[in-house]
Amino acid sequence: MVEEVLRFLAVKPEGVYVDATVGTGGHAAAILERLTTGRLIGVDKDPMALEFAQERLKPYQRDLQLVRSSYAQLPQVLEPVGPGPVDGLLADLGVSSLQLDAPERGFSFRRAGPLDMRMDPASPVTAADIVNRARESELAELLDRYGEERHAKKIARQIVGSRPVRDTLHLAQVVTGIRKPKGRQKLHPATRTFLALRIAVNREQEELEQFLLRVPVYLKLGGRVVILSYHSLEDRLVKHLFRQHAAAHELQLLTKKVVRPTPGEVRANPRVRSARLRAAERIRPE
């Protein structure tokens, strides 16, 4: 959704922008192409993503600064950089293709890999820790809360009874034993379990909430924030906190309804099919 992101960010050639989840640098490159005297600060806690982005964005090094950090720590990131409030914020949430396609990262059940799922390899907790050590009741609550999994209790019981769960394929087999596919299903039976574990390992909901609560502080008057989310839990939090800021007359909503990718983009890149874009602009508080 690069065109939609650029349209809502309304990039100024002299502006300062933060790509809070720079990933492989796709959105960052599109923003940098529109800058003349402006700057882009790219933030990501995944060193593999930053290495990829560094190579991809080499032509724009003069206007670019990459920082390894979580967007939840944006005040600490921006303080030494010193731009003050910025003209635009972008956060493209969720897991990237770079992470999904690397079996050793453990994000996908398509190929065998360790139960890792850490976006930051320095984080202390892996998916294996949760799967093989959490109490059954804790597992069930996690699957229900973060995966919105209807069969959370049954899956948790099956996981505990199958310990030690060895790798991603083993976990997918355990879950599929409870949630056997019926006919042609859009989602693999293990999708919600893997989503819930990834969210828990990376504290995604907590970090997103911290980031969203501070959005008005980060932005200049007229500055814009664009958020791309990929599942209902993320989108509900973005929607709720955007509305909270709007009620406080700190932000003006630019998207009354969520913006979806075009059918053409979904055909070209099926992974974007669940993307949901919301945007807002910083206004003067009454």
C-alpha positions in Angstrom: 0.0 0.0 0.0 2.9 2.4 -0.8 0.7 4.8 -2.8 -1.9 5.0 -0.1 0.8 5.6 2.6 2.4 8.4 0.6 -1.0 10.0 0.0 -1.9 10.1 3.6 1.6 11.1 4.8 1.6 14.0 2.3 5.4 14.0 2.3 7.1 17.4 2.3 10.5 17.6 0.5 12.0 19.4 3.5 10.2 17.4 6.2 11.4 15.0 8.9 9.8 11.6 8.9 10.1 8.5 11.1 9.5 5.0 9.7 9.0 3.3 13.0 9.1 -0.2 11.6 11.5 0.3 8.7 11.7 -3.5 7.9 13.3 -4.1 4.5 12.9 -0.4 3.6 10.1 -0.4 1.0 8.1 2.5 2.4 11.3 4.2 3.5 12.7 4.3 -0.1 9.4 5.7 -1.4 9.5 8.5 1.3 13.2 9.3 0.7 12.6 9.6 -3.1 10.4 12.6 -2.2 12.8 14.4 0.1 15.2 17.1 -0.9 16.5 18.7 2.3 14.4 16.5 4.6 15.4 13.5 6.6 14.1 10.0 7.4 14.8 8.1 10.6 14.2 4.4 10.2 13.6 2.4 13.4 13.5 -1.4 13.8 14.5 -3.8 16.5 15.4 -6.6 14.1 19.1 -6.4 13.1 18.5 -8.6 10.1 15.9 -6.1 8.8 18.2 -3.2 9.5 21.1 -4.8 7.6 18.8 -5.4 4.6 17.4 -1.8 4.8 20.9 -0.4 5.0 21.9 -2.1 1.7 18.6 -1.2 0.0 18.7 2.4 1.0 22.4 3.1 0.2 21.5 5.7 -2.5 19.8 7.8 0.2 22.4 7.7 3.0 22.7 11.4 3.2 19.1 11.8 4.3 18.8 8.6 6.3 19.5 7.5 9.8 18.8 3.9 10.9 18.4 3.0 14.6 18.0 -0.4 16.2 15.2 0.0 18.7 11.5 -0.7 19.3 9.0 2.1 18.3 7.8 1.9 21.9 11.2 3.5 22.8 10.8 6.4 20.3 11.4 9.2 22.9 14.8 7.7 23.6 15.5 7.2 19.9 14.6 10.8 18.9 16.3 12.5 21.8 19.9 12.1 20.6 18.8 12.6 17.0 17.4 15.9 18.0 14.7 16.7 15.4 12.0 17.6 17.9 8.5 16.9 16.7 8.4 15.4 13.2 6.3 15.9 10.1 5.2 12.3 9.8 5.1 8.9 11.5 4.7 5.6 9.8 4.3 2.2 11.5 3.8 -0.9 9.3 2.9 -3.5 12.0 3.2 -7.3 12.0 5.8 -9.6 10.6 7.7 -9.0 7.4 8.3 -11.4 4.5 12.0 -11.4 5.4 11.1 -12.8 8.8 8.4 -15.2 7.5 10.6 -16.7 4.8 13.5 -17.5 7.2 12.8 -20.9 8.8 15.5 -20.2 11.5 13.4 -17.3 12.8 10.5 -19.6 13.7 7.6 -17.4 12.5 6.1 -19.8 10.0 4.8 -23.3 10.1 5.5 -23.9 6.4 9.0 -25.3 7.1 10.6 -26.8 10.2 12.4 -24.3 12.4 13.1 -23.5 16.0 10.2 -22.1 18.1 11.8 -18.7 18.3 9.6 -15.9 16.9 11.7 -13.1 18.4 11.9 -9.9 16.3 14.8 -8.8 18.5 17.1 -11.8 18.9 18.3 -10.2 22.2 14.9 -10.6 23.8 14.9 -13.1 26.6 11.7 -15.1 25.9 11.2 -17.4 22.9 8.1 -19.1 21.7 9.6 -22.4 22.9 9.7 -21.0 26.5 6.0 -20.3 26.4 5.0 -23.5 24.6 7.0 -25.8 26.8 6.9 -24.1 30.2 3.6 -22.1 30.5 0.8 -23.5 32.6 -2.2 -24.9 30.6 -4.4 -22.1 31.8 -1.9 -19.4 30.8 -1.6 -20.9 27.4 -5.3 -21.0 26.9 -5.7 -17.4 28.0 -2.9 -16.3 25.7 -4.4 -18.1 22.7 -7.8 -16.7 23.4 -6.7 -13.1 24.0 -4.1 -12.7 21.3 -5.2 -15.2 18.7 -9.0 -15.0 19.3 -8.8 -18.8 19.0 -12.2 -20.4 19.7 -10.5 -23.7 20.6 -8.0 -22.2 22.9 -8.6 -24.5 25.9 -8.4 -27.7 23.7 -5.3 -26.6 22.0 -3.6 -25.6 25.2 -4.4 -29.0 26.7 -3.1 -30.8 23.6 0.2 -28.7 23.6 0.8 -29.5 27.3 0.2 -33.2 26.6 2.6 -33.2 23.7 5.6 -31.6 25.5 8.3 -31.2 24.6 7.2 -29.6 21.4 10.3 -29.7 19.3 9.9 -27.2 16.4 7.4 -25.2 14.3 6.2 -28.2 12.3 5.6 -30.2 15.4 3.6 -27.4 17.0 1.5 -27.0 13.8 0.8 -30.8 13.8 -0.2 -30.6 17.5 -2.7 -27.8 16.7 -4.0 -29.4 13.6 -4.8 -32.6 15.6 -7.4 -30.4 17.4 -8.5 -28.2 14.6 -8.7 -30.4 11.5 -9.4 -28.5 8.3 -13.0 -28.7 7.1 -13.4 -28.3 3.4 -11.6 -25.3 1.9 -10.5 -23.1 4.7 -8.8 -19.7 4.2 -6.6 -20.1 7.3 -4.4 -23.0 8.3 -5.6 -24.4 11.6 -2.4 -23.3 13.3 -2.5 -19.7 12.1 -4.1 -18.2 15.2 -1.9 -20.1 17.5 1.3 -18.9 15.8 -0.1 -15.3 15.8 -0.9 -15.4 19.5 2.6 -16.7 20.4 4.3 -14.1 18.2 2.3 -11.3 19.8 3.2 -12.6 23.3 6.9 -13.2 22.6 7.3 -9.7 21.2 4.9 -7.9 23.5 3.3 -6.4 20.4 0.1 -5.1 22.0 1.9 -3.4 24.9 4.5 -1.8 22.6 1.8 -0.6 20.1 -0.2 0.9 22.9 2.8 2.8 24.3 3.6 4.1 20.8 0.0 5.2 20.0 -0.5 7.0 23.4 2.5 9.2 22.6 1.7 10.0 18.9 0.5 13.6 19.4 3.8 14.4 21.3 5.9 13.2 18.4 4.1 15.2 15.7 4.3 18.9 14.6 1.0 20.7 14.1 -0.1 19.4 10.7 2.1 16.4 11.0 0.5 13.0 10.1 0.6 9.5 11.4 -0.1 6.4 9.2 -0.6 2.9 10.7 -0.8 -0.3 8.7 -2.2 -3.2 10.8 -2.8 -6.8 9.8 -5.2 -8.3 12.3 -8.3 -7.2 14.2 -6.6 -7.0 17.6 -4.1 -4.4 16.2 -6.7 -2.5 14.2 -9.1 -2.2 17.2 -6.3 -0.7 19.3 -5.3 1.8 16.6 -9.0 2.7 16.0 -9.7 3.1 19.8 -6.6 5.3 20.5 -7.0 7.4 17.4 -10.5 8.2 18.5 -9.3 8.9 22.0 -6.9 11.5 20.7 -9.6 12.9 18.4 -11.9 13.3 21.3 -9.1 15.2 23.2 -8.8 17.5 20.1 -5.2 16.3 19.6 -5.7 14.4 16.3 -8.1 14.8 13.4 -9.0 11.5 11.8 -8.2 11.3 8.0 -9.7 7.9 7.5 -13.3 7.6 8.7 -13.3 4.0 7.5 -10.3 1.7 7.3 -8.5 1.8 3.9 -7.9 -1.6 2.3 -5.4 -2.6 -0.4 -6.7 -2.6 -4.0 -7.7 -6.0 -5.6 -4.8 -5.5 -8.0 -2.3 -5.3 -5.2 -3.8 -8.3 -3.4 -3.4 -10.3 -6.7 0.2 -9.2 -7.0 1.0 -9.8 -3.3 -1.5 -12.0 -1.5 0.2 -11.3 1.9 -1.2 -7.8 1.8 -4.8 -9.0 1.7 -5.4 -8.4 5.5 -3.7 -4.9 5.6 -5.8 -2.1 7.1 -4.6 1.5 7.0 -5.7 4.3 9.3 -4.3 7.9 9.3 -4.6 11.0 11.4 -3.3 14.6 11.5 -2.0 16.6 14.5 -4.2 19.6 15.3 -4.0 22.3 17.9 -5.7 21.3 21.1 -8.8 23.4 22.0 
